[in-house]
Amino acid sequence: MLAKKEGRKSVPQQKLQIRLNFREGVYFGAAEKTRTSTRVTGQRPQRCASTNSATAALEERLATKGSTLWKAKLSARTVLDFIAQKPHVSIMTTAAKLPPCYNDSLIELRRSSAPVAYPNALSDMETRNAAIAAGEAREQIWLLEHPPLYTAGTSAKREDLLTPHRFDVFEAGRGGQYTYHGPGQRVAYVMVDLKTRGRDIRCFVNQMEAVIIDALSEFGVRAERREGRIGVWTVLPGGGEAKIAALGVRIRKWVTYHGISINVLPDLSHFSGIVPCGIAEHGVTSLSALGSGATLQDVDAALLQAFTHRFGPIGA
């Protein structure tokens, strides 16, 4: 990036031009060097030190000779820090706007391999929610399954519980109506602090829906929102529409809990004991019913990629 020392002669100096595009939680870009004419003195230019290894890694990528397409798993902050630390380098950047709920803080990932009893999950969520609000714990995404059960949201109507004694029924405290949870369904509980993510509840719900839509697209399923209907929907091959994923959240002191559920390969007959989300005219479907061979692990990978893109880095 810097001209070589050749006495006090005028020599071509390289100007680095960077164009960045942020997508799928990763920066993509083209780093290109162009020649300009400038006078260089015999004194060796001083370089600014990188503040961390990620910045150094980015500098190394950008120092590649010629025009290079590169892919760096680096945060927005790292890129901005690099630009700020290199005043002697002319850098032109064009970066797409980050998703509105994106934050560089590492979100903790929790996984449960065995089905989790609903009262235990609710207690853990409430405890974590309070700890995040108090600044005593990190944000968390929890991937799990439940044994077969029904949950009632704050808007649930008693008449929508068609077979009250089929499975255990729990008051969830979240928004929405009745829904089913059980084996073969991926539940993702999301506990994030909206005080650091824009304080916009409508935007948060929109981004949660977008996570589902992004993840399902990995399996060739076109999932969509529907005006006036809760959840995420898809058009069936034979016509009509069905719900493939549910969403219900609660927010306390600007910290979210509850989350989403995606029907991967559940027993769809279990939904017949309720009117899912109070919508009787449309049924439910799953990835398996649509002909996909996706496993829960496959869906986890797609979900984590989508969450990373829209909410930020996720790790242990």
Helices and strands as residue ranges (DSSP letters): E 10-23, E 26-39, H 53-62, E 68-72, H 76-85, E 107-111, H 118-133, E 140-144, E 149-152, G 158-160, E 168-171, E 178-181, E 185-191, G 194-196, H 201-217, E 223-226, E 229-235, E 241-252, E 255-263, G 268-273, G 276-278, E 283-284, H 296-311, E 314-315
